[in-house]
Amino acid sequence: MNVKIGLSDDLEGCFKVRRSVFVDEQGVTEAEEVDGLDDTCLHVLATQDEAPAGTARIQIKGNTAKVGRVCVLSSQRGTGLGAAIMREVVDICKTKQAVSRVVLGSQIQAMGFYEKLGFRSFGPIYLDAKIEHRDMELNL
């Protein structure tokens, strides 16, 4: 098994994973998934044997990196791939001199995953694409 994780220009591969997870599995509409922000983001793609397996995106605004669209194909869950993607995301954020904070909106059921990576929750629970979320942050 050959896994690679890093910044990527393969938006088609990223979108393929996102569509599988968010649209097909979770019932998010295509309109909600494609929000028009991808052109302003850095994209991280994980591949297994050269096939897209997981992704995340990073939008940098001032001293904050907002991470979103973090997902892993169902066949790869439980393998540590999601944690490896997030470690790569944090490492990329650390290379951006102005960035001192990483934030994300976690689905409620995924909060424990992010807590294990050092993120802390803040603020109220809210709905995004009809799914309960809560904001989380990691200070760099």
N, C-alpha and C positions, 0 to 999 in steps of 0.2 A: 504494500500500500504506500503510495507516494503522495503525501499531503504537502501543499504549498499554501502559504497565507501571506498576502501583502497588498500594497496599493495596486490598483488595476484600472485600466481604461476599458476593460471588457464589460461595458454596461449591459450588454445583452445577457451575459452570464449572470450578472447581479440581478437583473430583472427576472430572469427565469427562476431563480431561487425564491425571490420575494413573491412572485406570482404563485408559485407552488404553496408556499407557507401561508401568506396573508390572504390571498384571494381564494385559492382552492380549499385550503384547510380551515381557515378561520372566518371565511365569509365576508372579508373586507371587500368593498366594491373597488373596481378598477380605478374609478375616479378618485377615491380616497387614497389608494395606494400610489398612484402617479400624481404627486402633489405639485410638480413644477419646480421643486428645489434641487433636483439631482444635478443640474448644471452648475450649481454653486457649492457642491460637496466633493470631498475626497471619497473614493470608494475602495473598500477593502473586500477582496474576494478570496475565499478559501476553495481550493480545488483538491479533489482526490483523484489520482490517476488522470489528471488534466480535465476532469469534468467538474463544473461548478457544484459546490456542496454547502456553502454558507457565505454570508455577506454581512456587511454593515456599512454605514456611511457616516461621514464626519463633516459637520458644517462649523467653520470657525468664525466667530464674531467677537472681536476684541480679545479679552483674556479667557473666553469661554469656548470650549469645543463641545458642540451638541452632537451626540451620537444618536443615530436612529436606524430604523429598518434592520435591526440585528436579527438574523434568523439563520437556521440550519435546517437542511432537508430532514424529514422525519427519519430516514434511513441512517442518518449520521448522529442523531441525538443520543446522548449518554456515552459518547466516545471521548468527550473532552474537547471536541472541535469548537464548540461555542465559547468556552473559556479561553482557548488558544486565540480565537478571533479577537476577543475583548482584550487580551494581553497585548496583542499586536496593535489594536486601536489605541490603547493607553500609551504604548511605546511611541507611536507616531505622534500623538498629541504632545508628548514630552519633547519631541524634536522641534516643535513650534515655539520659539522663544517667548512669544507674548502669552501663550496659553498657560494658565495656572489652575484651571478648573475644568473638569469634564462633567457634563450633565446628560441625563437621558430620561425619557419617559418610559418607565417599566410597566409592562402588563403586571397586574397584581400577582398572578401565579408565578412570575419569573423573578420577583423581588429577592428571594433567597439566593438565587443564582448570582445576582449582582452584589448582594451583601458579602458573599464569599470572596468576591474580587475587590472588596474594600469600599464599595459605594454605600452611602447613607441616604435614607429616604427623607424627604421634606415636603411640606405642603399637603394640600388635601388630595383625596382620590377624585379623579375626574374621568369622564368618558372620552375616548378617542376611537373613532370608527366603531362605536357601540361596545367597546371593550374597556373595562375599568383599568386605569393606569394611575401611577403615582410617580412624581419626579424623584430622581436620585442624583447624587453628586459624589465626585471624588476630587479632592484637592491634590494637586500635584506638588 
